[in-house]
Amino acid sequence: MTRGRPPQKGLDDAIPVARMRGAVLHFRQEEECAADFEILSADQIIIVRVKRTRRLHCSIQEIKEQFSEPILRLRSLPASAFLYRELWVWSQYGTWRFFRLLDTGIVEIDRDGRQLVVAVPGQGVLGSFRRAISFKIA
């Protein structure tokens, strides 16, 4: 069950970021809808859900717990080699974090959809060479 009205400020801020990745198609804001919009590019389709949080700087496990329902709804959509499911989380201060939902877990990505660095103790760094940071959209 969702609480409150749709996150219009978050959606308004997310659309310019989404447009940098491709054409944006908005979904009707209904309770049953799993996502807010989709991004269409030449080689992929990205289904996106935008959510607001008061606790943005936390582990991926905490993100999974905070947003279990939207994650479950997004995962109900089939993923493929060209169809991705993403959760975009923002704070009241305009800071963002982006996550791609895989069948087996969640990875943090940057605003362009590239996976962020993951440091695993004893195994070094996994993923592309990028800093794990949150993004503030101006």
C-alpha positions as CSV (number, residue, x, y, z in Angstrom):
1,M,0.0,0.0,0.0
2,T,1.4,3.4,-1.0
3,R,1.0,6.4,1.2
4,G,0.3,10.0,0.1
5,R,0.2,11.5,-3.3
6,P,2.6,10.7,-6.2
7,P,6.1,12.2,-5.8
8,Q,5.5,15.0,-8.4
9,K,8.6,17.0,-7.5
10,G,10.7,13.8,-7.8
11,L,9.1,13.0,-11.1
12,D,9.6,16.5,-12.4
13,D,13.3,16.3,-11.4
14,A,13.7,12.8,-12.8
15,I,12.4,13.5,-16.3
16,P,15.4,15.6,-17.5
17,V,17.8,12.8,-16.4
18,A,15.6,10.2,-18.1
19,R,15.6,12.3,-21.4
20,M,19.4,12.2,-21.4
21,R,19.0,8.4,-21.8
22,G,16.3,8.3,-24.4
23,A,12.6,9.1,-25.1
24,V,10.4,9.1,-22.1
25,L,6.9,7.7,-22.0
26,H,4.8,8.5,-18.9
27,F,2.5,5.9,-17.2
28,R,-0.8,6.8,-15.8
29,Q,-0.5,7.4,-12.0
30,E,-2.6,4.6,-10.7
31,E,-2.1,2.5,-7.6
32,E,-1.7,-0.7,-9.5
33,C,1.0,0.7,-11.8
34,A,4.4,-0.8,-11.1
35,A,6.4,2.1,-12.7
36,D,6.2,5.9,-13.3
37,F,7.7,6.0,-16.8
38,E,9.8,4.2,-19.3
39,I,12.8,5.3,-21.2
40,L,13.2,4.1,-24.8
41,S,16.6,4.2,-26.5
42,A,18.0,2.6,-29.6
43,D,19.1,-0.6,-27.8
44,Q,17.1,-0.8,-24.5
45,I,13.9,-0.1,-22.7
46,I,14.1,1.0,-19.0
47,I,11.1,0.8,-16.7
48,V,11.5,3.3,-13.8
49,R,9.9,3.8,-10.5
50,V,10.7,7.0,-8.6
51,K,10.5,7.0,-4.8
52,R,11.3,9.6,-2.1
53,T,13.1,8.7,1.1
54,R,14.2,10.4,4.3
55,R,17.2,8.0,4.6
56,L,19.1,8.1,1.3
57,H,22.6,7.3,2.5
58,C,22.3,3.6,3.6
59,S,23.2,0.2,2.3
60,I,21.6,-1.6,-0.6
61,Q,20.1,-4.0,1.9
62,E,18.4,-1.1,3.7
63,I,17.1,0.2,0.3
64,K,15.6,-3.3,-0.4
65,E,13.9,-3.2,3.0
66,Q,12.6,0.4,2.6
67,F,11.2,-0.2,-0.8
68,S,10.2,-3.8,-0.8
69,E,6.8,-3.2,-2.3
70,P,7.9,-1.1,-5.3
71,I,10.8,-3.5,-5.9
72,L,8.4,-6.5,-5.8
73,R,6.1,-4.7,-8.3
74,L,9.0,-3.9,-10.6
75,R,10.3,-7.4,-10.4
76,S,6.9,-8.7,-11.6
77,L,7.8,-7.2,-15.0
78,P,10.0,-9.6,-17.0
79,A,13.6,-8.5,-17.5
80,S,15.6,-9.4,-20.7
81,A,18.7,-8.5,-22.5
82,F,17.1,-5.2,-23.6
83,L,14.5,-4.5,-20.9
84,Y,15.7,-3.2,-17.5
85,R,13.9,-2.3,-14.3
86,E,15.2,0.6,-12.2
87,L,14.4,2.2,-8.9
88,W,15.3,5.9,-8.6
89,V,15.4,7.2,-5.0
90,W,15.6,10.9,-4.1
91,S,15.7,12.9,-0.9
92,Q,14.0,16.1,0.0
93,Y,17.3,17.9,-0.6
94,G,17.4,16.9,-4.3
95,T,20.0,14.2,-4.0
96,W,19.5,11.0,-6.0
97,R,20.6,7.3,-6.0
98,F,19.8,4.9,-8.9
99,F,19.4,1.2,-8.7
100,R,19.0,-1.5,-11.4
101,L,16.9,-4.5,-10.3
102,L,18.2,-7.9,-11.4
103,D,16.5,-11.2,-10.9
104,T,19.1,-12.1,-8.3
105,G,19.7,-8.8,-6.6
106,I,20.1,-5.0,-6.9
107,V,23.1,-3.0,-8.2
108,E,23.7,0.7,-7.8
109,I,24.1,2.6,-11.1
110,D,24.9,6.2,-12.0
111,R,22.5,8.5,-13.7
112,D,23.6,7.2,-17.1
113,G,22.9,3.6,-16.2
114,R,26.5,2.4,-15.6
115,Q,27.2,0.2,-12.7
116,L,29.0,1.9,-9.8
117,V,32.1,0.4,-8.2
118,V,31.6,-2.3,-5.5
119,A,34.4,-3.0,-3.1
120,V,34.3,-6.5,-1.8
121,P,36.6,-7.3,1.2
122,G,39.3,-9.7,0.1
123,Q,38.3,-9.5,-3.6
124,G,39.1,-5.9,-4.6
125,V,36.9,-3.8,-6.8
126,L,34.1,-5.1,-9.0
127,G,32.2,-3.2,-11.7
128,S,33.4,-0.3,-13.8
129,F,35.9,2.2,-12.4
130,R,33.5,4.8,-11.1
131,R,33.1,6.4,-7.7
132,A,30.1,5.4,-5.6
133,I,28.4,8.7,-5.0
134,S,24.9,10.2,-4.8
135,F,23.9,12.7,-7.5
136,K,22.3,16.1,-6.9
137,I,20.3,17.3,-9.9
138,A,20.6,21.0,-10.4
